[in-house]
C-alpha cells in the first residue's frame, strides 16, 4: 500500500470524471426527453466566448463543439476530486467539496459570460433539476474514484 500522489489523484480523477459525465449525460438526456426541452448550449456558448469563436460553419459544427466541451469539461472536473483525495480529504469531505466547486463555478461563470441568467432568475424546478444532474455527476465520479482508489490501495 502506498500513499496517493497528486499525479495518481489526477489520473484516477480524470477517469472518475468520465464516469460522472456518462451518468450526467444519461440523466440529463432522459430528463430533456421527458420534459421535451432542448439540450443546454450554455457550456458550449461559454467555451466559444472564452475561445473567441463568434460563429460556427453550421449547426452540425456547433453540435460537435458542444459535445467536445461537454465531455472535456466533465472529464476535466474529475481531476478536482482526485486532487482533493490526494491532499488528504476524506471521501466524505471530497464529495460535497467537489459538488460545490462544480456547481458553484457554473453559477458564477455562466452568468458572468452572459450565456445563462443568474440562478435566482430560474424557477425552483429548474434549480432542482440542475442540482440533481450535478449531484448525479458527483455521485458517479465519487463511486468511480473510490473504486479505483481502493483497488490501488489493495495492491
C-alpha angles and dihedrals in degrees: 000000000000133000118258119256125210089254092052090048094049093048093050089041093056090053089046090049089054090053090048091050091051090052094045091047090053094047095046093045092052092045093048092051093047092049094038093232131143120251115265116261094186097104092049091044089052093049091047090051092049091048094046095244105154100178142359128233091241143334092276091057091050091049091051091048090048090052093050091049092048095051095039094047094047095044092046094052088060087073088068090060090051094049091050091052094044090052089058103262111148120244088250092053095040095058099061091037089053091048094049091048095051101039093038093053091051091049090054104034102044095055091039089057090045094237096115135021119252114273093250087068092055122090119254091251092055092049091049092049092049091049089049094053092047090047089052089052094048094045093050092045090049093050092047094046094048091047091053092044095049089050090053093046090053091057 
